[in-house]
């Protein structure tokens, strides 16, 4: 069944999100109005100190195959995300058997 999260991110405030998957499934991330940064630590997600981050572009849906201990995203820790350019809505769908 999975779960769906939709939240509004304040400009340049770093949020921690747990993408951990207890069972195999898919993950969809959709930044609605501004690009977001995804990083493994809070400092890298920040727009002032960040050097190691991945950009997800606004208006694009990103799909990932995940399972416990396998996949592109970190499974044992939360990821940090930030909207450095403005207030945006982020939609996350974790589709799995849980």
HELIX and SHEET records of a PDB file:
HELIX    1   1 UNK A   42  UNK A   45  1                                   4    
SHEET    1   A 4 UNK A   3  UNK A   9  0                                        
SHEET    2   A 4 UNK A  88  UNK A  96 -1                                        
SHEET    3   A 4 UNK A  25  UNK A  31 -1                                        
SHEET    4   A 4 UNK A  61  UNK A  66 -1                                        
SHEET    1   B 4 UNK A  15  UNK A  17  0                                        
SHEET    2   B 4 UNK A  79  UNK A  82 -1                                        
SHEET    3   B 4 UNK A  36  UNK A  39 -1                                        
SHEET    4   B 4 UNK A  54  UNK A  56 -1                                        
END                                                                             
